[in-house]
Amino acid sequence: MTSLLVVRLRGTANMRRDVAASLERLRLLRRYTATIVPNTKDYLGLLRSSSAFVAWCEADKGTVLKLLRERGRLVGSKPVTDRWAQGAGFKDLEDLASKVAEGSVDLRHVHGVKPFFRLHPPLKGLKKSANKHYRAGGLLAENPELPKIVERMV
């Protein structure tokens, strides 16, 4: 089972209550926040219900590693480091990133790590509309181009 990288691209304007509740359960409380969730039917249901506000794709090791190194935070807003990862039972951050990407470890269950990432707006802006689904020429919903966008947001 793999993991999914989820990024919230839109704010709270004109949001239904059920969508707001879905985004809360995903820990995506603000615009330009990201999280990594397991690829299960339950999470896919949450993502589909909030697809007008988020984009997602399968998480790869390189993107997860970059997010952990540059945007990962521990409780107390301290950065995630290799030293911390060794103390948490992993070889290093690469080991943690590969296990998170393949879905054998969930960030919510790793003690001390915040299960979301605060990102910058993308450098040089969003190239497509953040109001349309990917299949309609936008960025939302399932989007295989999301890792490139996240690289510009880290």
C-alpha positions in Angstrom: 0.0 0.0 0.0 1.4 3.4 -0.9 0.8 6.8 0.6 -0.8 9.9 -0.9 0.7 13.4 -0.9 -2.2 15.9 -0.3 -1.9 19.7 -0.7 -4.6 22.2 0.0 -4.6 24.9 -2.7 -7.7 27.0 -1.9 -8.9 29.0 1.0 -12.1 28.8 3.0 -14.4 31.0 0.9 -17.7 29.3 -0.1 -16.9 26.1 1.7 -19.6 23.7 2.8 -19.5 22.4 6.4 -19.0 18.8 5.3 -16.0 19.8 3.2 -14.6 21.9 6.1 -14.9 18.8 8.4 -13.1 16.6 5.8 -10.2 19.1 5.6 -10.0 19.2 9.4 -9.8 15.4 9.5 -7.0 15.6 6.9 -5.2 18.3 9.1 -5.3 20.7 6.2 -6.5 23.8 8.1 -4.9 26.5 5.9 -4.1 27.2 2.3 -0.7 25.8 1.1 -0.5 23.1 3.8 0.4 19.5 2.9 0.1 16.1 4.5 0.8 12.5 3.7 -2.0 10.0 4.2 -2.4 6.2 3.6 -4.0 5.2 0.3 -7.2 3.6 1.7 -10.8 3.8 0.7 -11.6 6.0 3.7 -9.0 8.6 2.9 -10.0 8.5 -0.8 -13.5 9.3 0.2 -12.3 12.3 2.2 -10.2 13.5 -0.7 -13.0 13.1 -3.2 -15.4 15.0 -0.9 -13.0 17.9 -0.7 -11.6 17.7 -4.2 -12.6 21.3 -4.9 -10.0 22.5 -2.5 -7.1 20.0 -2.6 -4.8 18.2 -5.0 -3.2 14.8 -4.4 -0.9 12.2 -6.0 1.1 9.2 -4.9 4.0 10.1 -2.6 7.5 9.3 -3.9 10.5 9.0 -1.7 12.3 12.1 -3.0 9.4 14.5 -2.4 8.8 13.1 1.1 12.4 13.4 2.0 12.6 17.0 0.8 9.4 17.8 2.7 10.8 16.2 5.9 14.2 17.9 5.6 13.0 21.4 4.8 9.5 21.6 6.2 9.1 18.8 8.7 8.6 20.0 12.3 8.6 18.4 15.7 6.4 19.5 18.5 7.8 22.8 19.7 8.5 23.9 16.1 11.9 22.3 16.0 13.2 20.9 12.7 13.2 17.2 11.9 16.9 16.0 11.8 18.8 12.8 11.1 19.8 12.7 14.8 16.1 12.8 15.8 15.2 10.1 13.3 17.9 7.8 14.8 16.5 8.4 18.3 13.0 7.6 16.9 14.1 4.1 15.7 15.0 4.9 12.0 18.4 4.7 10.4 18.1 8.3 9.1 15.6 10.6 7.4 16.0 8.7 4.1 14.8 5.5 5.9 11.8 7.3 7.4 11.0 8.9 4.0 11.1 5.6 2.2 8.9 3.9 4.8 6.4 6.8 4.8 6.2 6.8 0.9 5.6 3.1 0.7 3.0 3.3 3.4 4.5 1.1 6.1 4.8 4.1 8.5 2.1 6.8 9.0 3.4 10.2 10.1 0.5 10.5 12.6 1.9 7.6 14.5 5.5 8.7 14.7 5.9 10.3 18.1 6.8 14.0 18.1 6.4 14.8 14.4 3.7 17.2 13.3 1.6 15.3 10.6 1.5 18.3 8.2 3.8 20.6 6.4 3.5 24.4 6.0 4.5 25.4 2.5 5.2 28.6 0.7 3.1 29.7 -2.3 4.8 28.2 -5.4 7.6 30.2 -6.9 6.6 31.8 -10.2 3.0 31.1 -9.3 0.6 28.4 -10.2 0.8 27.8 -13.9 -2.8 26.5 -14.1 -6.1 27.4 -12.5 -6.6 26.4 -8.8 -10.4 26.5 -9.4 -10.6 23.6 -11.9 -9.9 19.9 -11.6 -6.8 18.5 -13.3 -8.9 16.8 -16.0 -10.5 20.1 -16.9 -7.1 21.9 -17.2 -6.6 22.9 -13.6 -4.7 21.7 -10.6 -7.3 20.2 -8.2 -8.2 16.6 -7.4 -5.8 13.7 -8.5 -2.9 15.5 -10.2 0.3 13.6 -11.3 2.1 17.0 -11.7 1.8 17.7 -8.0 5.4 16.8 -7.0 6.8 19.4 -9.4 4.5 22.0 -7.8 5.5 21.0 -4.3 9.2 21.3 -5.2 8.5 25.0 -6.0 6.6 25.4 -2.7 9.3 24.0 -0.4 
